[in-house]
Amino acid sequence: MVPLNNQLLAVKYTLEGPGLVPTSNIDATLKLEIFIGQLLGVLTIVAVIYFTIQLILAGYTFISSTGDVKNMEAARKRLIDAILGLFIVVVALGLGSLIAKLLGLSNILDLQQTFTNLGL
């Protein structure tokens, strides 16, 4: 709840939005940080599982192609895409962590420390 003063009507009212109302700015920052961290963690795990499944399916397609050039080429493309996708996920996480360290953040998602450093 945020108290607002309307000077035209000289009425004091509050504005409420949907969802949970945080008790303080620090509480809101911590909840956002935890939510973003969990979301990135889940998406990373889903990406690794997806690319692992693609890798297995590419291997199976390659083995079962029985010399058919078209199937072998499709399996090779799927294999390259799976390895490239997994590489992109790992590099993105590493780059994000590196940038956070260069900015002086102890944690890549330490929003509270970032806002404190900005004077907010």
Secondary structure in CASP SS format (residue, H / E / C, confidence):
PFRMAT SS
TARGET T0000
AUTHOR 0000-0000-0000
METHOD secondary structure of the structure
MODEL  1
M C 1.00
V E 1.00
P E 1.00
L E 1.00
N E 1.00
N E 1.00
Q C 1.00
L C 1.00
L C 1.00
A C 1.00
V E 1.00
K E 1.00
Y E 1.00
T E 1.00
L E 1.00
E C 1.00
G C 1.00
P C 1.00
G C 1.00
L C 1.00
V C 1.00
P C 1.00
T C 1.00
S C 1.00
N H 1.00
I H 1.00
D H 1.00
A H 1.00
T H 1.00
L H 1.00
K H 1.00
L H 1.00
E H 1.00
I H 1.00
F H 1.00
I H 1.00
G H 1.00
Q H 1.00
L H 1.00
L H 1.00
G H 1.00
V H 1.00
L H 1.00
T H 1.00
I H 1.00
V H 1.00
A H 1.00
V H 1.00
I H 1.00
Y H 1.00
F H 1.00
T H 1.00
I H 1.00
Q H 1.00
L H 1.00
I H 1.00
L H 1.00
A H 1.00
G H 1.00
Y H 1.00
T H 1.00
F H 1.00
I H 1.00
S C 1.00
S C 1.00
T C 1.00
G C 1.00
D C 1.00
V H 1.00
K H 1.00
N H 1.00
M H 1.00
E H 1.00
A H 1.00
A H 1.00
R H 1.00
K H 1.00
R H 1.00
L H 1.00
I H 1.00
D H 1.00
A H 1.00
I H 1.00
L H 1.00
G H 1.00
L H 1.00
F H 1.00
I H 1.00
V H 1.00
V H 1.00
V H 1.00
A H 1.00
L H 1.00
G H 1.00
L H 1.00
G H 1.00
S H 1.00
L H 1.00
I H 1.00
A H 1.00
K H 1.00
L H 1.00
L C 1.00
G C 1.00
L C 1.00
S C 1.00
N C 1.00
I C 1.00
L C 1.00
D C 1.00
L H 1.00
Q H 1.00
Q H 1.00
T H 1.00
F H 1.00
T H 1.00
N H 1.00
L H 1.00
G C 1.00
L C 1.00
END
